[in-house]
Amino acid sequence: MPINFNEILLVEDNKTLGYALSEYLKLYGFNVCWVKDGNQAITSFLTNNYHLVILDVMLPKIDGFEVAKNFKKDKPKVPVIFLTAKSMKIDKIRGFKIGADDYMVKPIEEEELIYRINAVLKRVYQIDETELKGIFEVNGFTLNAWTNTIEFNGAEMALTNKECTLLKKMCENPDKVVSTKSLLMKVWGNTDVPAKKTLDVHLVKLRKKLKLLTKDKVQILNIHSKGYFLQIR
């Protein structure tokens, strides 16, 4: 789950498949808005900011090809992945001519869908590889940024979104001091005093969780006037 590129519009009229896909994507950290027909899709797309669309073709009211044309006319940079039972070559060509970034034929493997989503997001938004890496494992300690959880010796604990983002930033920089400024910019987008105070509050809570889960095997150390260091023993 690219944390900053995780808003997905899912357009699928099959209730069973739509629900299953929506829940599966959420497990990987995506925020999913699921709609069931072409009119709902166009309205939602125009009134919200999505990073990617997963679009069925055979939809009620307006078919997926026409929906995609509307999308590409209003927000051409937002990538679209067609997910459909229409497997004919002519349909695939039509989809790509409209501007599809990928075309998958049902039935699909959910894991493959995740890989294709990440590949499209990486290509379209030029995301660094580390932004796509969601799981970090060191000496028995695991951070799963897809599910906002940490695990140690078989025990698991939930994190808030901000706690997870802070810890992920430190995990991406092992054996390095992460500056206070970089943490503030990563999570709050500014370095003002209120943000610094909020950072302190979140770090206190995060440290308590790490202590409770790992018994001080994983600690966030404060390096005076420089930043923070993640120590994993």
C-alpha positions in Angstrom: 0.0 0.0 0.0 1.5 3.2 -1.0 0.4 5.2 2.0 0.1 8.5 0.1 -1.5 6.9 -2.9 -4.1 4.7 -1.5 -7.6 6.1 -2.5 -9.3 3.6 -4.8 -12.7 3.8 -6.6 -14.0 0.3 -7.2 -16.9 0.0 -9.7 -18.4 -3.4 -9.6 -22.1 -4.3 -9.8 -21.7 -7.9 -8.6 -22.4 -7.7 -4.9 -20.4 -10.8 -3.9 -17.3 -9.9 -5.9 -17.5 -6.2 -5.1 -17.6 -6.9 -1.4 -14.8 -9.5 -1.5 -12.5 -7.2 -3.5 -13.3 -4.2 -1.3 -12.4 -6.1 1.9 -9.3 -7.6 0.3 -8.0 -4.2 -0.8 -8.6 -2.8 2.7 -6.4 -5.5 4.1 -3.6 -4.1 2.1 -4.2 -0.6 3.4 -6.2 0.9 0.6 -9.2 3.2 1.2 -11.9 1.9 -1.0 -15.1 3.5 -2.2 -17.3 0.8 -3.8 -20.1 1.8 -6.2 -22.4 -0.5 -8.2 -23.3 1.4 -11.4 -22.0 3.8 -14.0 -23.9 6.9 -12.8 -22.7 6.4 -9.2 -19.2 6.0 -10.5 -19.1 9.2 -12.5 -20.6 11.2 -9.6 -18.2 9.8 -7.0 -15.2 10.3 -9.4 -16.0 13.9 -10.0 -16.6 14.8 -6.3 -13.7 12.9 -4.8 -9.9 12.6 -5.3 -9.0 9.0 -6.2 -5.5 7.8 -7.0 -6.8 4.8 -9.0 -10.0 3.3 -10.4 -10.8 -0.4 -10.8 -13.7 -0.6 -13.3 -16.0 -3.3 -14.6 -17.3 -3.0 -18.1 -20.7 -4.6 -18.0 -22.4 -2.1 -15.6 -26.0 -1.0 -15.2 -27.1 2.4 -16.7 -23.8 3.3 -18.3 -21.2 0.7 -19.4 -17.6 0.8 -18.2 -16.2 2.0 -21.5 -18.4 5.1 -21.5 -17.6 5.7 -17.8 -13.9 5.5 -18.5 -14.3 8.1 -21.3 -15.9 10.5 -18.8 -13.0 9.8 -16.3 -10.3 10.4 -18.9 -12.0 13.6 -20.1 -12.2 15.2 -16.6 -9.1 13.7 -14.9 -6.9 12.1 -17.5 -4.0 11.4 -15.2 -6.0 9.1 -12.8 -5.1 5.5 -13.8 -7.9 3.0 -14.7 -7.7 -0.7 -14.5 -10.5 -2.6 -16.3 -11.6 -5.7 -14.4 -14.1 -7.5 -16.5 -15.4 -10.8 -18.0 -15.1 -9.3 -21.5 -12.1 -11.2 -22.8 -12.3 -10.6 -26.6 -9.3 -9.0 -28.2 -11.5 -6.2 -29.6 -12.7 -5.3 -26.1 -9.2 -5.2 -24.7 -8.1 -2.9 -27.6 -11.1 -0.7 -27.0 -10.2 -0.4 -23.4 -6.6 0.6 -24.1 -7.6 3.0 -26.7 -9.8 4.8 -24.2 -6.8 5.1 -21.9 -6.8 2.1 -19.7 -3.6 1.5 -17.7 -4.3 -2.2 -17.4 -6.9 -4.7 -18.4 -7.6 -7.9 -16.3 -10.1 -10.6 -17.3 -12.2 -12.3 -14.6 -11.8 -14.5 -12.7 -8.7 -13.0 -11.2 -6.2 -13.8 -8.5 -6.5 -11.2 -5.8 -2.7 -11.2 -5.1 -2.0 -10.5 -8.8 -4.4 -7.6 -8.6 -2.4 -6.1 -5.8 0.8 -6.4 -7.8 -0.8 -4.8 -10.8 -2.2 -2.0 -8.7 1.2 -1.3 -7.2 2.9 -1.4 -10.7 0.4 1.1 -12.1 0.7 3.4 -9.1 4.5 3.3 -9.2 4.6 4.0 -13.0 1.9 6.8 -13.0 3.0 8.6 -9.8 6.7 7.8 -10.1 6.7 6.3 -6.6 10.0 5.3 -5.1 10.3 1.5 -4.5 10.5 2.1 -0.7 7.0 3.7 -0.9 5.6 0.4 -2.1 7.3 -1.7 0.5 4.8 -2.3 3.3 6.4 -5.0 5.5 9.6 -4.6 7.5 11.2 -7.5 9.4 14.2 -7.2 11.7 15.3 -9.6 14.4 11.9 -11.0 15.0 10.2 -7.6 14.9 7.7 -6.9 12.1 6.0 -3.8 11.0 3.1 -4.4 8.6 2.2 -1.0 7.1 -0.6 -2.6 5.0 -2.5 -3.5 8.2 -1.1 -0.9 10.6 0.2 -3.6 13.0 3.5 -4.6 14.7 4.4 -8.1 15.7 7.0 -9.5 18.0 7.5 -13.2 19.0 4.0 -14.1 17.8 2.2 -11.3 19.6 0.6 -8.5 17.6 -0.5 -4.9 18.3 -2.5 -2.3 16.3 -1.1 1.1 15.5 -2.9 4.3 14.4 -2.2 5.6 10.9 0.1 8.3 12.2 2.0 5.9 14.5 2.4 3.5 11.6 3.7 6.2 9.3 6.2 7.4 11.9 7.5 3.9 12.5 7.6 3.1 8.8 9.8 6.2 8.2 12.3 4.9 10.8 12.2 1.4 9.5 13.0 2.7 6.0 16.2 4.3 7.5 17.8 1.5 9.6 20.9 2.4 11.5 20.3 6.1 10.8 19.1 9.0 12.8 15.8 10.3 11.3 15.5 14.0 11.7 12.6 15.6 13.5 12.0 17.8 10.5 11.6 14.8 8.1 9.1 13.1 10.5 7.1 16.2 10.7 7.0 16.7 7.0 6.2 13.1 6.3 3.2 13.0 8.6 1.9 16.6 9.0 3.4 18.4 6.0 4.9 21.2 8.1 7.4 21.9 10.9 5.6 24.4 13.1 5.3 24.3 16.9 1.8 22.7 17.1 3.0 19.9 14.8 6.1 19.3 16.9 3.9 19.0 20.1 1.6 16.6 18.3 4.6 14.5 17.2 5.8 14.3 20.8 2.4 13.0 21.9 2.3 10.3 19.1 5.9 9.2 20.0 5.0 8.8 23.6 2.1 6.6 22.7 4.2 4.6 20.1 7.0 4.1 22.7 4.5 2.7 25.2 3.2 0.2 22.6 6.7 -0.9 21.6 7.6 -1.3 25.3 4.5 -3.4 26.0 5.0 -5.6 23.0 8.8 -6.0 22.9 9.9 -5.4 26.5 12.4 -2.8 25.3 13.8 -5.0 22.6 12.6 -2.3 20.2 13.1 1.3 21.3 12.9 4.8 19.8 15.8 6.8 21.0 15.9 10.5 21.1 19.2 11.8 19.7 19.5 15.3 21.2 19.0 18.1 18.6 19.2 15.6 15.7 16.2 13.4 15.7 15.3 9.8 16.5 16.9 6.4 16.1 15.1 3.1 16.0 17.0 0.5 18.0 16.2 -3.2 17.5 18.1 -5.6 19.6 
